[in-house]
Structure formats: structure tokens, C-alpha cells
Amino acid sequence: MQDQRAMLEDRRSEMQEKLRNLRAYAKALRQKADEHDVEEQHFAHDLMRVENDAQYYEAEIGRLTEALGGAESGGALAHQRGAGAVSAVAACVAFAAGVVLGWALLPPRGGR
């Protein structure tokens, strides 16, 4: 049982590290884009992928924490779930904005 627990803890640590790296990447991407006056439309797809991947890692961290019997404090777990909801909403808004922007940038067609 201890080996399985250690494996789950290792996996959770790995997922937490990947999540931190994703967040750092998104922050660095936004900073560089701001420095060089790059419009968000040019990197919005990357940000959407980051958010989708972050949602996956957050869900996995939650699942692993539950499998470990809630080893983290309840507040930390509640914060992770709240962050997941915020990420989901942000991803939906980003997707909708991308669709609208993509639609606006399409060349005119006769039937539209």
C-alpha cells in the first residue's frame, strides 16, 4: 500500500510541476507579447491550449488528491477546484472570442 501511495504522490507532484510550468509559460508569453506590442490574436491559440492543458492537470491533481485520501488541506483542494472553474470559463470565453475573430477575418463569401 505504501508503494502505491508513493507512486500517487509522485504522480501528483509531477502534475503540479507541469501545471506550474504551464502557468509560467502563459505568463512569459503574455509579457513578451506586451513588450513587442503583439496582438493577442496571434497567440490566442497557444493560450487556449495552455488553459485546456491546465484544466486537465488540475483535474488530475484533484483526482490524485482524492485517491490519496485528501492529503492536502481542504482549503487547498477547494482552491484548486475553484481555479478549475475559472479556467473553464476563461477557456470558453477565449474560444468564443477566437470564433468571432476568425469569422470576422474570413474573406467575404456570397452566401454570408
HELIX and SHEET records of a PDB file:
HELIX    1   1 GLN A    2  GLU A   35  1                                  34    
HELIX    2   2 GLU A   40  HIS A   42  5                                   3    
HELIX    3   3 ALA A   44  ALA A   67  1                                  24    
HELIX    4   4 GLY A   74  LEU A  105  1                                  32    
END                                                                             
